[in-house]
Amino acid sequence: MGILEVKGVNKRFGGLQALGDVNLSVAENSVHAIIGPNGAGKSTLLNVLIGKLIPDTGSVMFDGLSVLGRHPHEICQMGISRVFQTPEIFGDLTVMENVMIPCFAKRDGAFSLHAIGGVDAETDMIDQAEEMLTEVKMIEKRNMLASSLSRGDKRRLEMAMCLVQQPRLLLLDEPTAGMARADTNNTIDLLKEINEKRKITMAIIEHDMHVVFSLAERITVLAQGMPLVEDTPANIKGHPKVREAYLGETA
């Protein structure tokens, strides 16, 4: 069994079958990509994984516990973090202040911004924030306003905000969207380093096949809400069902 197990998930919106009997198993410490043409159901599946949507039928288990019906802060406490397609940062705060927000939240079960524990706790949080900024190569920009960062640096900042929460599973929604190729390659390298160093499981929804084939160990292909193929990148590349779904080609 994987650390993330999706079994028999179905979701309809009126007459539209957004997801149909989706099964997915993500192995611990692996990088698993979810791909498919536009309208394949990728975003719907991601919203099910983070508890934002409850499927009509089926289950989603993380490390043996259901994520369905849980509040987002509960899912975060379980060890699941999400990187959004558009980086979600606080533009009017500094880079350092952004990373410290999850430190405060982590120490307070209600996920407020109120620190507890006095000076020692604050020093500990600063140390944690600096460690994460160093890891994502942003420490020299710690005092810059987040709004002044490039798209690539905003992504690195968001990664630091996730890492400081010490997740076991990282869900990434098109993490290289809108980036120039150089920033895309830097993000690929960063994700590889995080996976190898911290052994964080990653599930990635991505359109850029360069990103998918550079990172993923397993790939699940969706088409019209249905699971089409799950295999290794080498086998996915030339798979006739994948060519048909993307290119309209038949074997």
N, C-alpha and C positions, 0 to 999 in steps of 0.2 A: 504493500500500500504506500501511496505517496503522502507527503505532508499535507497536500491539498487534494481533496477527492470530490469531484462533481459527478453525481449519478442521476441519470434520467431527468434532467432539468428541462422543463417545458415552460414557455411564457408566451401568452397571447396578448395583443392589444386590439380589442375588438375582433375584427375578422382577420387580423394579421398574425400569422404564426412567426413570432420573432425568434424563438428558440424551440427546436424540436428534438427532444430526447438526446440532449447533449451529455456526453460522458467525457471526463477529463481527469487525468491523474498526473500530478506534478511531483516528481521525485525530490526529496530533500537535498538541498545544496545545488540543485540543477538550475539551468536557465531554460525556460520553456516558452516558446513563442506561439501566439495565437494570431493567425492571419486569415485573410479572406477578402473577396471583392467588396466594394461598397454595398451596404445593406445586408451583409452576411450575418449580422448579429453579434459582432465583436463587442461593441459598446454596451449592448444589452447584457451580454455575459459578464463583462467587467462590473457593471452595476449590481448584478446578482452576487458576484464574488465579494464586493465590499459591503453588502447588506443594504444597499440603496433600493434595490428591487427584490421582492419576494416572488419566487417562481410559482406558477400554478401547481406544479408537481415537481418532485425531485428533491435532492438534498445537496448541501454544500458543507463539507466537513474540513476543518483545519486542525490538524493534529488530534483528530478524534472528537472535536467539539463542533457543533453546528454554528455557523455564522448567521443563519437566517433569523430575521427579526431582532437582531441586536443593534443597539445604538452605535453610531460611528466610534465614539470614544471607547466602547467596550471592545470593538473589533481591534482598535489600536492597542488596547491593553493586552489582547490575546497575542500580539506580536505581528500584526499585519499593518504595513504602511503603504500609502499610494502616492505615486508621482503622477501629477496631472499633465494632460497634453499641453496646457498653457501653465507655466510655472506659477504656483500659488505662494506668493511671498508678500511681505508687508513693505511696500515701496517707500514709505515715509520713515522706516526704521533703518538702522545700519545693518550691515551684514552680520555683525556679532550679535546684535539684539534679536535678529530673526532666528538665529540658531539657539539662542537662550530661551526663546518662548517654549519650545518643546521640553526643555530642561525643567522649567517651572511646572509645565503640565504633567510631566512624568512623576514629579514629586507630590502632586496633589491629585487624589483620586477623582476629584470632580473636574479635573482638567481646566482649572482656572489659571490666572496669571499671578496668583499670590504665592510668593516664595515662603517656605517655612524653614526653620532651623537656624536662622541667624547668619552670622558672617561665614562660618565654616561651610554651610550649605551653599551660600552664594559663591564662595571661592571654588567649591567643588563643581558647581555648574559652569563657571567660567572656564575651568580646566577642561571639562567635557566638551564645551563649545569650541575651544581652541584646538583640541585634538581632532575634532571632526573637520574643522576648516583646514587644518594642515593636511588631513587625508585627501580632501578634494581639491587641494592646491589653491585655496582661497584665503589663507591666513594673512597675506600681505594686503588684502582688501577689506580687512575686518571693520575698518572705520568708515568705509564708503557707504553712501545711501544705496539701498538695494535697487531703487528705481533707476540708478545711473549705470547699472551693469548691462553688459551685452546679453543676448539671448543665451549663449553658451554658459556664461557665468551665473546667470539666474538659475539655470538648470543645476549647476554645481552647488549653488546655495541651497536649492530645494533638496538636493541629495543629502547635504549635511544636516538639514532639518529633519530628514527621515532617519538618518543613521544615528543621531543622538538619542533617538527613542529605542535603539537596539532591537530593530525588528528581526523576525525570523523569515518573514515572507515580504517581498517587495513587489507590488503590482505597478507596472509602468504602462501608462497610456500614451503611446507614440512619443517616447522621450526625446526624439530628435526632430520633432515637427518644427518647421520654420527655420532650421539651422542651415548655415553654409556647410559645405562638405568638410572643411577643416574642423569646425565645431562638432559635427557629427562623428568624425573619427576620434576626436578627443573624448567625446561622451562614451563611445564604444570602449575605449581603453579604460576609462574610469569605471564603467560597469564591470568589466572583466576583473579589474583590480579588487573591487569591492566583493565580488562573488568569490574570488580566490582567497582573499585575506580573511574575510569575515564569515565565509560560508553561508551567505544569505541566499535563500531560494528566491528566484525571480520568475515572474510570469509577465511577459511583455506582449502588448498589442501594438503592432507596427505595420506600416505600409511599405517602408523602405526595405527592400529585400537585401540590400547591402548590410543593413543593421541586423536583420534576422539571421542571415547566414554567417555573420561574423560572431554572433553571440550564442545562438540557440543550440542546445544539445538535442532537443525534441521540438517538433512543430506540429501543432494541430491546425488543420485547415477547415474553416467553416464556409458553407455556401447556402444562402437562403435560410439561415438559421439552423442548418443541419450540419452535424459533424461529417466531413467528407473523407479526410485522411488524417492519420497521425503516424508520424515516422521521423526518421533522422533527416537532417538537412540534405545529406547526399541523395537519399531516396526521394525526397520531396521535389527536388529540382526538376527532374524529368518525368514526374508521375503524370500519366495521361489524364487522370481525373482533375488534377490541379491545372494542367494546361487548358482543359476544357472549361473549367470554372473561370479562369482569368482571361483566357484568350479566345474562347469559343472554338478551340481546336478539338477535333475528335481523333481518337487513335486509329 
